[in-house]
Amino acid sequence: MLIVRDEARCIARCLDSIRPHVDKMLVLDTGSIDGTPLLAAQYGAEVHHLAWSDDFSAARNHALDLADADWNLVLDADEWIVSGGEQLRRWCRAPRLGQLCVHSAMEGAGDAERRNWLTRLLPHGVRYRGRVHEQPVSPLPHARIELHVGHDGYLGEQLKRKRDRNAPLLLRDLHDRPGDSYLLYQLAKDAEIHSDLATACDHYAAALQGTPSEANWRHALVVRQLHCLGKTGQTEAALALADAEMARYPGSPDLFFVLGNLLHDRAQNDPAQALDEWLPLAMGAWERCLEIGERPDLEGSMQGCGSHLARHNLDAARTQLRLLAMQAELARLVA
């Protein structure tokens, strides 16, 4: 089941990946002008239409009503099944909600990708709440299925299309649900993605105050706040937060990766202590990343923090450390 608008770029890829694993594909178009409905029909989808009302839940719930299926797999047009589709029928035998892993390519991140476990497999009767970043509401338990989905909606022109869309809808929801930590987290992510890091820091800080330890997005929230604090020059606050959260996430390569970055920034800003203190500490953090390895099970994890990204930083720091040691020795000899 998909809701779409002007997705001719990618709708065929999405539907081709879904078709072998489902009984029916339903596409709800909310006002395309690029031929998306025609393409969807050509690729085997049942196409319906609904006027857009600035409310993703309203559209999702309308599509669920139209589908009237025992189980619904909910994807976006800029997503596609990478692996695990063959598990769907076997998995849909117990009353629960399914969390699948979405692998999002990130602008400027090379071949690295962010991994999020999102609830997208819904039994009959479950409905959504929220104007944007909508969530299914149900007393049923959530369980993970090893279904992996690619996503390229955070790249280039796709990201530009969303620039002014999400924040106003999130603010309207926040007006209705003041202090909601999940909405604050999503507002912070939206600001960060669009490079407003100061605003992102403020929203992440507010979200942290109300986010319980068991919330599945809390790990991603902490790591993103560490990154944004570092990028806005608030290194001391970031190091304090890392110290406070380390006991909660001792097996997170993402936390240790960004900690290494923070300590490396301290080395750049405090060259007198770089050789004996900050660089060795940074290297220790990245070595810890490699000891842990990749953790795709952690919500919001970045692929590479437990492998090649940490190794790259570690090798660069070792070279920098050797150069500083040589310079220090040369200065001693000259003196």
Buried (B, 14 or more C-beta within 10 A) or exposed (E): BBBBBBBBBBBBBBBEBBBEBBEEBBBBBBEBEEEBBBBBEEBEBBBBEBEEEEBBBBBBBBBBEBBEBEBBBBBBBBBBBBEBBEBBEEBBEEEBBBBBBBBBBBEEBEEBBBBBBBBBBBBEEBBBEBBBBBEBEBEBEBEBBEBBBBBBBBBEEBBEEBEEEBBEBBEBBBEEEEEBBBBBBBBBBBBBBBEBBEBBBBBBBBBBEEBEEEBBBBBBBBBBBBBBBBBBEBBEBBBEBBEEBEEEBEBBBBBBBBBBBBBBBBBEEEEEEBBEBBBBBBBBBBBBBBEBEBBEEBBBBBBBBBBBBBBEBBEEBEEBBEEBEEEEEEEEEEE
